Amino acid sequence: MPTQSLSSAYTTHTQLHTLEPHLADQVAAAVSNSTRPNTLRAYQSDLRAYGAWCEGNGLQALPATPDTVAAYLADQAAHGGPQQRGLKVSTLRRHLATISKAHQLAGYTHERNPAQSELVTHTLKGLQNDKGAAPDQAPPMTPDQLDAVVLAISTVVPAGYGRDERADLVGLRDRALLLVGWSAALRRSELAQLRWGQVSWEAGGAQLQLMGSKTDKENAGQPVPVAAEPDSVACPLEALRAWREACSARGYWKHDRWHDGAGDDRPVFPAINKHGHLGEAMTPQSVGVIISERAAAVGLHGYTGHSLRRGLIQAAYLAGKSDSEIMQTSRHRSVNMLRTYQGSAGLVERAASRGLRTAR
């Protein structure tokens, strides 16, 4: 089956030809909107890879046989990826979920879905035993590391060439992005999607009304607190206000579609070009690059967009915050998932043997 027709499983349904065209379009749009944009892009990328592999090996992609899906997983485990070094087990699971979903949307469910066959299940388990399944996790950014990163960011452009000293918009934006992202345990996509109309200023802090987050399946919105920290090295609320005031002082945000209040759809963290002009919202990938580069500037290499979220969760855990308090900010739906973020933080301090033996 050609790759294009396979990829269309995420925007159309093989049974939609029985409906009137306008109804088929509505159903196709609903199916596409049921998946988060980032997830949809990952699915589409996986489908292209799977479709190309099947085409190159003369195999049918949809509907596929269990043998085909099992062979694809085994081959990708050994030779997949940009450098053909093999895909991680977590990535193989995502590919399998993509193939399974494509078959479901095409009407191949339950025993007709090769991705759910016993052969494929045992193949994936065997690959997991062979490769190991320890997840690659971003290193958490500790409070001290966060302070070091933000203090290294310049927020002023020195006077020169006939110009007075002025605010450094990139520095102010990145400083606010790091502090708010860490304090609210935000994902890259949530920082990129945040709008000023979702920020409610309150006494002692602010509340972010996040929309379309990963764990917000109903898209009902999730309130997230950001506490003011006036006694800290850098307060997230002060940084956010300074960033907004600098933008206003430069005369931006006069476009007719932008306005103050709850309906303000201006991106909190927009792209900034080399001339200092604000643009549209950044992509999640751009947010990740900023976090990595700002961390590397103070010698913290290997830190990613997820380091902020993991850093806040682990710091709160070590400070004795309860699971419910942490989950109110992190928005995890289960304590088990929260535990994966806490990792080995405080493991030695919590050793079961501590304090059990008689003192000398």
N, C-alpha and C positions, 0 to 999 in steps of 0.2 A: 504494500500500500504506500503511495507517495507520502512524503513527509508533510506536505501542505494539508492533505486531507486528514492526516492524523492530528495535526495541530488544531484543526478546526473543531475537534471534539470539545474544545474548551470555549467555543463561541457559538456552536450550533449543536444540534442533536439529530442523529440519523433518522429519528422518527418524525421530525418536524415537517416533513414534506406532506404529511396528512392534514396539516392545518392550513388555514388561510395565510397568505404571506405576511400580513400585518401581525397576526397572532404569533406566527413562527418567530418573527423578529423580536416581539416582546418577550417570548420565552427565552430566546437566545441571549437577549440582554440581561435578563434576570439571572441566568446561569452564570454569565460572566461576572456580574456584580456580586455574586454570592462569595467570591473569593477576593481576598485582599490583593491590591495591586502588586506588592512585592512577591507574594506567594504565586500569583498568576504568572508573573514574569519568570519565576523559577520553574514552574510547571511547563511553560512554553519552551524554555531552554532545554529542559529534560526531554520533552517530546521530540524536539528537533534532533537531539542526539540519538534517541532511541529509534526514531524513524530512519535516520541516515544509516545507522548500524544495520537495521533490518534490510534496507534497500541494498546496502553494500554486500550483504550476505545472502541475498536472494530469498529472504524470508518475509512472510506476511506479518505486518505490525498490528493490524486490527481487523478482525479478531486474531489474536496470536494463540499459539499453543503453549502449554506449560513448558515444554522443552525449549521453545524460543526465548521465553522470559528468563528461564533459569540460565540459559547459555549467555544471554545478554549480561546478567548480573555477574556471572563468573568472569566474563571477558573484561567488563569494566573494572572489576576488582583487581585485575592483573594489569590492564593496559589503559584504563580510562584516565580522563583528565587532560589538561593542556599539555603536560610534559609526558603523558603516557606512563605515569608511575603508579597508576591505580587509584581508584576512588576510595575514600574512607567509608566505613560501614554506615555512618550516619547519612552520607550522601547517597549510598546505595539504597537505603531505606526510603529516601525521598524520591528517588527515581522509581522505585517499585510502587510507591503511593501514587505517583503521577500516572504510571501505566495502568494501575488499577482504576483510578478515577476516569481515565479516558475510556476504558471498557464499560464502566458503569454508565457514563453519559451516553454511550453508544447502544445501551440496552443489554449489555452482557453482564449480568449480575450473578452473584452466588456461585454455583458450580460451573457456570459458563464463563466466569472471570478467571483467566489463567493465573493472575497475580495472587489469587487466594487458594491456589492448588497446594496440595501437600508437597509436591516436588519442589515448588518455588520456596515454600516456607522452610523446608529442610536445607535447601541450597543456601539461603540467606543465613540461616543459623550456622551452617558449616563455615561460611566465609567469615562470620563474626568470630567464631572460635579460632580461626586461622589468623585473622588480622588483629583481633582484639578490638574492643569497642570503647576504650577510654575516650571520652569526649575531649575535643580540643577546645579549651575554654580561655577566654581573654583574661589576662591578669587583672585583678581588681586594682583600681586606683585608690590608694588610701587617702585619708584626710590630709596628711602631711604632704603627700605627693601632689594632691590637687592644689594645695597652697603654693607649692613650689612652681607648678605649671602656670597658674594665673598670675603670680607675682612677676614672672619673667616676661609677661606680655605687656608691651608698651601701649599706652592708651593716648599718647600725645605725639603729634608730628612736630619736631622742632622748627623754630622759625628759620627762614632762609630764602634766598633768591627773591627778596622783596616781599615775602609773605610772613605774616605773624604766626606765632604758634597756634596750632589748631588740633582738634580732636582727631585721633586715629580711628576711623570708623571700623576698620577690620579688627583692630585690637579690642575695641569696646565690644563689638559683636561677639568675637571669639571668647572673651572673658565671661560675658553673660551666658553664652551657650554652654560653656564648661560648668559654670557654677549652678545654673538652673538644671542642666542635664543630670549632674551628679545628685543634687539635693532632691530632685523629683524622681530619680531612678528611671530616666527616660531612655527609650530606644532611639536609635538614629532616625528612624522614620517618624517618630513622634516629635522630635526636635524639628525636623524638616517641615512637618505638616502644621506645626503650631501657628495659630493666628492671634493677633492682638485682641480680637473679640472674645477669645477663650481665656483671657487673663482677667481675673477679678481681684482688685487690690483690696486688702482687708487690714485691719489693725493687727500688727504682729506678723504679717506675711502676705501671701497671695494664694489664690486657688486657680488651678489650671483645669479647664473642662476639656479633657481630651476626647477627640472623636475619631472613630475608625481604628482604634488600637487593636493589637493582636488578640487580646483576651476579651474585647468588647464585641462579641459575636452578633449582638442585636443592634450595634451601632447606636446605643442609647446614650453614650457619653460616660466618661469616668472622671469624677473630681479627684484631683491630686493636690495635696497641700505642699506649699513651699514656705518654710519658716524663715523669718528675718533673723539674721545672725549678726547684730550690730557689734558684738564683741569679738568676732572672728577676724582672721586675717583679711578675708574678703567676703562680704555679704552678698548672697545671690540677688536679693531684692534691690540693694543699692546698685549692683552691677546692671541689673535689668533696667532700672530707672535711668541710669546714666547713659545707657545705650539708646533708649528711646528719646531722651532729651537731646542727645547729640544729633540724631536723625532729624528731629524737628528743627533744630537750630540751623541745619544745613539747607532747610527749605524743601525737603522731600515730602512725599505723600500728599500731593495736591491733585492726584488723579480723581476724576469724578466717581469712579467705582469704589473708592476708598473713603471711609468715613469713620468717625469716632463712635464708640459704644459697642454694645454686644454684637452688632452686625459687622464690625470692623474686620474685613477679610485680608488685611495686610499681613504678610508673613512676618513673624517675629524675627526670624533669622534668614534674611534674604541673601542672595548672591550679591557681591560687590565687584564691579569691574575695575580695571586698572586706573580708571579716571576717578574712582571714588563714587560712582553712581550706583544706587541701589536698583536691583532687578527683581526677578521673581524669586519664589522660594527655592532654597537649595535642594539638591537631591539628597537622599539618605547617604549615598556614597560620598558626596562632598562633605557631609557632616563627619563621616568616619575619617576622612583624610585630615580634616582640621584637628580632630582629637589626636590622631596618631602623630601628626607633625608637631603639634604644640607640646606633646609629651616627649617626643624625641629631642626637642630643642633643649630640654633640661636633662638629657641622658636616659630617659625612660623609653626604651625601645621595645617594640612588640605590643604596645598598647593599642587597642582598637575602640570602635564606637561602643562596644559592650562593656568596656572597662569602667565607665562611669556608673552604669547600673549595678554591676557586680561590686564595685567599690562601696557604694552607699549601703547595699544590703549587708555586706560583710561587716562594715564599720558599725552599723546599727545593731547587728547581732552581738558583736564583741562588746558594745556599750551596754548590753543588757536589755535592749528593747524587746518587747514581746513579739511573737509571730504576728498577732493581729495588728499591732502598730506598724510593723514592717510591711505587711501585705496591704495595708491601707494606702501606702505609697507605691509599692511595687506592683500591686494589682494582680498578684499571682492568684490563681483559682484553687490551688491546693498547697498544703504544707509540704507535701513531698517534692513538688517542683521548687518551692522556696529553698528546701534543703540542698538542692543541686547548686544553687547560687551561693549558699553559705560555704559549701565545699569543706575544706579542712581548717577553716578559720577557727582558732581557739581550740584545736584538737588536743594539743598537749595539756592545756589548762583544764580540759574536761576529762582527762584520762580517768577511767574507772578506778584505777589503783591509787589515785592521789589521796593522801591523808588516811589510808586504811591501816597502815602499819604503826606500831607503837613508836613514839619518838624516843630517841636515845637519851 
